[in-house]
């Protein structure tokens, strides 16, 4: 009588390991993409809020910060923070769309003829 194959064979362990590595890589890729795309709106609570930012290099950026009713430009770099200038006229920030753009595009793709069933 033939014995059944062991569920812990070398092939199944290799497949399990590769699957776990792929899932971990996917998690890191999604978190990196979300950071790059700046999916979040204004950050902060209370009286100090980051309204917008512009990357100037790999470690340098300019950040528009609202403090109470005024806005201040701040330089952020490897050496720390540098207050650039308070703005005499506040900049009107366009509201960030909270609609899930990815979800809408996925829904459109799913409805297309020839798309996944």
HUUR-V766982 format. One record per pair of residues at least 12 apart in sequence whose ideal C-beta (glycine too) atoms are under 6 Angstrom apart, sorted by the first residue. I is the first residue (numbers start at 1). J is the second residue. Records with the same first field share a line. If there is no record, write none. Layout:
I = J  J
This chain:
41 = 96
47 = 68
48 = 67
49 = 66
50 = 63  65
51 = 64  66  93
52 = 64
59 = 77  78
60 = 77
61 = 76
62 = 75
63 = 76
70 = 86
71 = 87  90
72 = 86
73 = 85
